[in-house]
Amino acid sequence: MTDRTGEPATGWPTLDAEITVDRSAGEVNALWDRFEVFEAMHHSQHLCNPLTEFEFDATVAAMGFDADHRVLDVACGPGEFLIRAHEAGVIGSLGVDLSPWMLQTAAGRARTRLAGTSRPNWLLADAAKLVPRRFDRVVCLGAEWVWHGMTGTVAALAERVEVGGRVAYGGPRLHFDADVASTTASFGRLETAEDVERRMRACGLRVRDRIDPGEAGWRAYLERGRYDAETWARRHPGPRADRWLADQAEWETRYEAEREIVGWSVWVADRVA
């Protein structure tokens, strides 16, 4: 399918016909190349974050999906959240991601699991460059980088949800057991859970729930990433796969060093103003 033994590959797969490409995405072949590293570490996964299945189910349930809800998932990855939304009765949704790998997987899984029912729309795009539209439910789990951090991302989600609608934001925060003063001195400023919730209130969002993945979820996420990187390297041996193995090992090492400093949570909030 591709040549991963040397320099950036040519002959990337043909994009699934159900995926729309926005002009903000840029050159599609360059995106296949750019996001191969993420695919190498996540290709077998349906949850690309430290949530356990139980915690993910709780997040989906907290969104309170109805059939008439219009749902937006920013950086939707392999599409699991929107697939679950449609399984819950939603008939109109949009998943946006810049990785053609992820959208390819999302479109295929949706066809299999939602056969004979409505399916999400998939858009290859830079969500930050799209003209804002309002939805009834808006989701962004683990992609605060789209708007350059928590502050911009929470504001962007609030801008894209109707008053009376609901958002789910998942992102990093200072670990609950970490000392703010000593951590800031050695590591730099990290937002606390309280910082996130203050930002939400300032943007007209009222927090109704928070899900905090525990050690089991983080360990499972790391193990999935290691398994995927090793599997990818066996399937596509060569310098590129070796780089992805090294990147995964570095990321895991960094996690181990920072685990008592950096935590992660999902906030579910209603747009009240």
Buried (B, 14 or more C-beta within 10 A) or exposed (E): EBEBEEEBBEEBEEBBEBBBBBEBBBEBBEBBBBBBBBBBBBBEBBBBBBBBEEBBEBBBEBBBBEEEBBBBBBBBBBBBBBBBBBEBEBBBBBBBBBBBBBBBBBBBBBEEBBEEEBBBBBBBBBBBEBEEEBBBBBBBBBBBEBBEEBBBBBBBBBBBBBEEBBBBBBBBBBBEEBEEEEBEEEEEEBBBBEBBBEBBBEBBBEBEBBBBBEEEBBEBBBEBBBBBBBEBBEEBEEEBBEBBBEBBEEBBEEBEEBBEBBBBBBBBBBBEE
